[in-house]
Amino acid sequence: MTENKINKAVVCPMCGELGKAKIYTSVNVTVNPDVRDMVLDGELFSWNCPSCGYNARLTYPILYNDMKNRFMIYLIPKIDRFQLCDQELEDKYSNVRHLNKRIVPDFNSFKEKIFIFESGLDDMAVELTKIAISQTVSKKLGGVEVTSGYLSMYDRESNTMGFTYFTGEDKKPYVQTARLEIYGKSKDIVERFAVKDKKLKGFIKIDGEWAENILYRYKRARQIEKLNKLKE
């Protein structure tokens, strides 16, 4: 799979004129590395109206394939499903082992997944770590609401990773770093409580909602373990 393009009619939101846009339905950054930067800086989604010159960011489904780092990310705007099976893709890559396949609903999640997998990290463990650190941020800021966040830094040599969170009503960004030991503990939880998820075929959505569910299973298991010890 290399680049697949189609021409699509676009109505300019500024002047209302009809124009055409070149849409990439799939890209392979191992075959064409230059496309990676076009994805990350948004150039691949940029469109200029031929009539009035208005610049818009188009939002459309695109499959991102990184064969070298063994991951595929399917950006499907606003998708709310946990799992997506594309039989044609499954058949095509059935012999490829340890291939991470994810679906994401927005551009920021799309970029974060690319960063995570390029860094050689487990995105399941990253999501758990993100929740743990967000609780620390909330306490630091006097209980302020932490609405969302993303991995923004990873440095194996200094044993740290950093997250940028959006806090309070005005969504003010707040950067918090953490030692990789927290990520290591998160990986242990994933290995124990996400066994079925790791075996699933097709593209799956690994996000904060998924992580909350895994944490619930983990906390419930700990409570049961404590009760069993008291009975002994």
C-alpha positions as CSV (number, residue, x, y, z in Angstrom):
1,M,0.0,0.0,0.0
2,T,1.4,3.3,-1.1
3,E,-0.5,6.6,-1.5
4,N,-4.0,6.4,-2.7
5,K,-5.6,9.6,-3.8
6,I,-9.0,10.7,-5.0
7,N,-10.4,14.0,-6.2
8,K,-13.3,15.3,-4.2
9,A,-15.7,18.2,-4.7
10,V,-15.4,20.8,-1.9
11,V,-17.7,23.8,-1.2
12,C,-15.8,26.7,0.1
13,P,-17.1,27.7,3.5
14,M,-16.1,31.3,2.8
15,C,-17.4,32.1,-0.7
16,G,-19.6,29.1,-1.4
17,E,-17.9,28.3,-4.7
18,L,-17.4,24.7,-5.7
19,G,-13.8,23.5,-6.0
20,K,-11.8,20.3,-6.1
21,A,-9.4,18.8,-3.5
22,K,-6.9,16.0,-3.7
23,I,-7.8,13.6,-0.9
24,Y,-5.3,11.0,0.4
25,T,-7.3,7.9,1.5
26,S,-4.1,6.1,2.6
27,V,-0.4,6.9,3.0
28,N,2.7,4.7,3.5
29,V,5.4,6.6,5.2
30,T,7.9,3.8,4.9
31,V,7.7,3.9,1.1
32,N,7.4,7.7,1.0
33,P,9.0,9.3,4.2
34,D,8.2,12.8,3.1
35,V,4.5,12.3,3.6
36,R,5.1,11.9,7.3
37,D,5.9,15.6,7.8
38,M,3.0,16.5,5.5
39,V,0.7,14.6,7.8
40,L,2.1,16.0,11.1
41,D,2.2,19.6,10.0
42,G,-1.3,19.4,8.5
43,E,-0.2,20.1,5.0
44,L,-1.9,17.0,3.7
45,F,-5.2,18.3,5.0
46,S,-4.8,21.9,3.8
47,W,-7.0,23.2,1.0
48,N,-7.0,26.6,-0.7
49,C,-10.2,27.8,-2.5
50,P,-9.3,28.5,-6.2
51,S,-11.9,31.3,-6.2
52,C,-11.3,33.4,-3.1
53,G,-8.0,31.9,-1.7
54,Y,-9.5,30.9,1.6
55,N,-7.5,28.2,3.4
56,A,-9.3,25.4,5.2
57,R,-8.3,22.2,6.9
58,L,-10.2,19.3,5.5
59,T,-11.2,16.5,7.7
60,Y,-11.6,13.1,6.2
61,P,-10.8,9.4,6.8
62,I,-7.2,8.4,6.1
63,L,-5.2,5.3,6.8
64,Y,-1.6,5.9,8.0
65,N,0.8,3.0,7.5
66,D,4.3,2.8,9.1
67,M,5.7,-0.6,8.1
68,K,9.1,0.1,9.7
69,N,7.6,0.8,13.2
70,R,4.8,-1.8,12.6
71,F,1.7,0.3,13.2
72,M,-1.3,1.5,11.2
73,I,-3.6,4.3,12.3
74,Y,-7.0,4.9,10.8
75,L,-8.2,8.5,11.3
76,I,-12.0,8.4,11.0
77,P,-13.4,11.8,12.2
78,K,-15.7,11.5,15.2
79,I,-15.8,7.7,15.2
80,D,-17.3,6.4,18.4
81,R,-16.8,2.6,17.8
82,F,-14.3,0.7,19.9
83,Q,-13.4,-1.8,17.1
84,L,-13.3,-1.6,13.3
85,C,-12.8,-4.6,11.1
86,D,-11.7,-4.1,7.5
87,Q,-11.6,-7.7,6.1
88,E,-9.6,-6.6,3.0
89,L,-6.8,-5.1,5.2
90,E,-6.9,-8.0,7.6
91,D,-6.4,-10.5,4.7
92,K,-3.6,-8.3,3.2
93,Y,-1.6,-8.1,6.5
94,S,-2.6,-11.4,8.1
95,N,1.1,-12.6,8.0
96,V,2.5,-9.5,9.7
97,R,3.0,-10.1,13.4
98,H,3.0,-7.5,16.2
99,L,1.3,-4.9,14.1
100,N,-0.5,-2.3,16.2
101,K,-3.8,-1.1,14.5
102,R,-5.7,1.8,15.9
103,I,-8.6,4.0,15.1
104,V,-8.7,7.6,16.2
105,P,-11.5,10.3,16.0
106,D,-9.5,13.5,15.6
107,F,-6.3,15.0,14.3
108,N,-4.6,15.5,17.7
109,S,-5.1,11.9,18.7
110,F,-3.8,10.9,15.3
111,K,-0.6,12.8,15.8
112,E,-0.2,11.5,19.3
113,K,-0.5,7.9,18.3
114,I,2.2,8.4,15.6
115,F,4.5,10.0,18.2
116,I,3.8,7.1,20.7
117,F,4.5,4.3,18.3
118,E,7.5,6.0,16.7
119,S,9.0,6.3,20.2
120,G,8.6,2.5,20.7
121,L,6.0,2.9,23.5
122,D,2.9,1.0,24.3
123,D,-0.1,3.3,23.8
124,M,-2.2,1.3,26.2
125,A,0.3,2.0,29.0
126,V,0.6,5.6,27.9
127,E,-3.1,6.1,28.3
128,L,-3.0,4.7,31.8
129,T,0.0,6.8,32.7
130,K,-1.8,9.9,31.3
131,I,-4.7,9.3,33.7
132,A,-2.4,8.8,36.7
133,I,-0.5,12.0,36.0
134,S,-3.6,14.0,35.3
135,Q,-4.7,13.3,38.9
136,T,-1.4,14.7,40.1
137,V,-1.9,17.8,38.0
138,S,-5.4,18.3,39.4
139,K,-4.2,18.2,43.0
140,K,-1.3,20.5,42.2
141,L,-3.7,23.1,40.8
142,G,-6.1,22.9,43.7
143,G,-8.6,20.4,42.3
144,V,-9.0,22.1,38.9
145,E,-10.7,20.0,36.2
146,V,-8.3,18.3,33.8
147,T,-10.3,17.7,30.6
148,S,-7.8,16.1,28.2
149,G,-4.1,15.7,27.5
150,Y,-1.5,14.2,25.2
151,L,2.0,12.8,25.3
152,S,4.3,15.6,24.4
153,M,7.8,14.5,25.5
154,Y,9.7,11.2,25.9
155,D,13.3,10.9,26.8
156,R,14.6,7.5,27.6
157,E,18.1,8.8,28.6
158,S,16.7,11.1,31.3
159,N,14.1,8.5,32.3
160,T,11.2,10.9,31.8
161,M,8.1,11.5,29.8
162,G,5.9,14.5,29.7
163,F,2.2,15.3,29.1
164,T,0.5,18.4,28.1
165,Y,-3.0,18.8,29.7
166,F,-5.8,21.3,29.2
167,T,-7.1,22.5,32.5
168,G,-10.0,24.6,33.9
169,E,-12.8,26.3,32.0
170,D,-10.4,28.2,29.8
171,K,-8.5,24.9,28.8
172,K,-5.2,26.4,29.9
173,P,-2.3,24.1,28.9
174,Y,-0.2,22.6,31.7
175,V,2.9,20.5,31.1
176,Q,3.8,17.8,33.7
177,T,6.7,15.4,33.5
178,A,7.0,12.1,35.2
179,R,9.5,9.3,35.8
180,L,9.2,6.3,33.5
181,E,8.6,4.1,36.5
182,I,4.9,5.1,36.4
183,Y,4.8,4.0,32.8
184,G,6.4,0.7,33.8
185,K,3.7,0.1,36.4
186,S,1.1,1.0,33.8
187,K,2.6,-1.6,31.5
188,D,2.3,-4.2,34.2
189,I,-1.4,-3.4,34.6
190,V,-1.9,-3.7,30.8
191,E,-0.1,-7.1,30.7
192,R,-2.5,-8.3,33.4
193,F,-5.8,-6.7,32.5
194,A,-5.7,-6.0,28.8
195,V,-4.8,-9.5,27.6
196,K,-8.0,-9.8,25.5
197,D,-7.7,-6.4,24.0
198,K,-4.2,-7.1,22.8
199,K,-5.4,-10.2,21.0
200,L,-8.2,-8.4,19.2
201,K,-8.1,-8.3,15.4
202,G,-8.9,-5.2,13.5
203,F,-8.5,-1.6,14.4
204,I,-9.3,-0.6,18.0
205,K,-9.7,2.7,19.8
206,I,-7.3,3.0,22.8
207,D,-8.2,6.3,24.6
208,G,-9.0,7.7,28.0
209,E,-12.4,5.9,28.1
210,W,-10.6,2.6,27.5
211,A,-8.0,3.3,30.1
212,E,-10.7,4.2,32.7
213,N,-12.2,0.8,32.1
214,I,-8.9,-1.0,32.6
215,L,-8.3,1.0,35.8
216,Y,-11.7,-0.1,37.1
217,R,-10.8,-3.7,36.5
218,Y,-7.4,-3.2,38.3
219,K,-8.9,-1.5,41.3
220,R,-11.7,-4.1,41.6
221,A,-9.1,-6.9,41.5
222,R,-7.1,-5.2,44.3
223,Q,-10.2,-4.9,46.4
224,I,-11.0,-8.6,46.0
225,E,-7.4,-9.5,46.8
226,K,-7.6,-7.5,50.0
227,L,-10.8,-9.1,51.0
228,N,-9.4,-12.6,50.4
229,K,-6.4,-11.7,52.6
230,L,-8.7,-10.6,55.4
231,K,-10.5,-13.9,55.2
232,E,-7.3,-16.0,55.6
